[in-house]
Amino acid sequence: MMPAERFESRTRISGILIAAGLLVQSATHFWVHPLAFLTFLIIGAPLVAIGVFTFLYSLLMERN
Amino acid sequence: MLSLAIIGRLFTAVVLLMAVWLAFRPDLARGRGGKVFAFAILFLLPILATWGGGTEQMETSKQTRFCLSCHVMTDFGRSLYYDDPGYLPAAHYQNRRIPRDQACYACHSGYTYFGGVKSKWRGLRHVYVQYFGNVPRPNEIRLYSPFPNATCLHCHEGARTFEEKSAHHRDAELLNRVRSGTQSCMSSGCHDIIHEVAGINEGTFWKETP
C-alpha cells in the first residue's frame, strides 16, 4: 500500500471511530440514568479518543 | 432562545456529520490545507464536543431525577414529600432550602474541591451494586460515614435563624461543638428525623411524588 493510501485509510478509520463515538455520546444525552453516564464514559469518550489518536498517528507516520 | 445544552448537541451533530464526510472522502485530507481541515475535524472539534458532552453529563448527574432513576431510591424520593416539617430532608425540599432539581446532590456531595468527583466515584460503586451485587432494601441503606456538619454549615453558618435559634443556645458550647464536628447536627434530640423510609407506607404526604 502506498503511503498516501495508508494515510487515507487511517483517516477513514479515524473518521468512523470519531463519528461512532459522537453518535454514542449524543444518544446518552436523551436518557437521564446512571447507565447513560457510564455509556458516555466507557464507550463514547474512548471511541473518540481512539479515533483522535489514530488520526494523530497517521499524521506522524506520513511525516516519517 | 437556544439553551447551552441544545447548542452543544447541535455542535456535536455537526462535528459528527463532518467526521462521516471525511470518512467517506479521506482524499480531502491530502495536501497542507486538507491536513489542517482534517486536523480540525478529527482532532480539535471532537475533543471540544466530548468535553462539552462530558460537562453536560456531569450536570445531568446532579439532578434529582438522575438519582431517583434507580428503583431502590424511589422511597427516598417519596420521603421528600412527607407532610411533616420534622422530617429534615422534606422540610428542606418543600421550602426550597435546597434546589429541588438537585436535592440529593445538594446534601450528599461534599462542598470541597473534589466533593463532586468523590460523589461520582461512589456513584460508580452504586451502579456496580445495582447490577452485579446484592441490592439492599431501602431501609437498609446507610451512609458510608456520618453526615458531616460542614454540609449543613455550608448554608446555615452565619444565617440569623441558625445563630439566634433558642435551641442552639441550650448550652453555651453547643454551637462550638457543632462547628468543630464533635457533635452532629443529627444527634439524638436535635435534627434526628431524616428520610425514615422504613415507615414510608404509613406516612402522609404533601403531594404525590411526580
Chai-1 contact restraints between the chains, C-beta under 6 A:
chainA,res_idxA,chainB,res_idxB,connection_type,confidence,min_distance_angstrom,max_distance_angstrom,comment,restraint_id
A,E8,B,P26,contact,1.0,0.0,6.0,A-B,restraint_1
A,T11,B,P26,contact,1.0,0.0,6.0,A-B,restraint_2
A,T11,B,A29,contact,1.0,0.0,6.0,A-B,restraint_3
A,R12,B,A23,contact,1.0,0.0,6.0,A-B,restraint_4
A,R12,B,P26,contact,1.0,0.0,6.0,A-B,restraint_5
A,S14,B,L42,contact,1.0,0.0,6.0,A-B,restraint_6
A,G15,B,A19,contact,1.0,0.0,6.0,A-B,restraint_7
A,G15,B,L22,contact,1.0,0.0,6.0,A-B,restraint_8
A,G15,B,A23,contact,1.0,0.0,6.0,A-B,restraint_9
A,I16,B,A23,contact,1.0,0.0,6.0,A-B,restraint_10
A,I18,B,A19,contact,1.0,0.0,6.0,A-B,restraint_11
A,I18,B,L42,contact,1.0,0.0,6.0,A-B,restraint_12
A,I18,B,P46,contact,1.0,0.0,6.0,A-B,restraint_13
A,A19,B,L16,contact,1.0,0.0,6.0,A-B,restraint_14
A,A19,B,A19,contact,1.0,0.0,6.0,A-B,restraint_15
A,A19,B,V20,contact,1.0,0.0,6.0,A-B,restraint_16
A,L22,B,T12,contact,1.0,0.0,6.0,A-B,restraint_17
A,L22,B,L16,contact,1.0,0.0,6.0,A-B,restraint_18
A,Q25,B,G53,contact,1.0,0.0,6.0,A-B,restraint_19
A,S26,B,T12,contact,1.0,0.0,6.0,A-B,restraint_20
A,V32,B,T60,contact,1.0,0.0,6.0,A-B,restraint_21
A,V32,B,R65,contact,1.0,0.0,6.0,A-B,restraint_22
A,V32,B,F66,contact,1.0,0.0,6.0,A-B,restraint_23
A,H33,B,S69,contact,1.0,0.0,6.0,A-B,restraint_24
A,P34,B,V127,contact,1.0,0.0,6.0,A-B,restraint_25
A,F37,B,Q57,contact,1.0,0.0,6.0,A-B,restraint_26
A,F37,B,S61,contact,1.0,0.0,6.0,A-B,restraint_27
A,F40,B,Q57,contact,1.0,0.0,6.0,A-B,restraint_28
A,A45,B,T50,contact,1.0,0.0,6.0,A-B,restraint_29
A,V48,B,P46,contact,1.0,0.0,6.0,A-B,restraint_30
A,V48,B,T50,contact,1.0,0.0,6.0,A-B,restraint_31
A,V52,B,F43,contact,1.0,0.0,6.0,A-B,restraint_32
A,F55,B,L42,contact,1.0,0.0,6.0,A-B,restraint_33
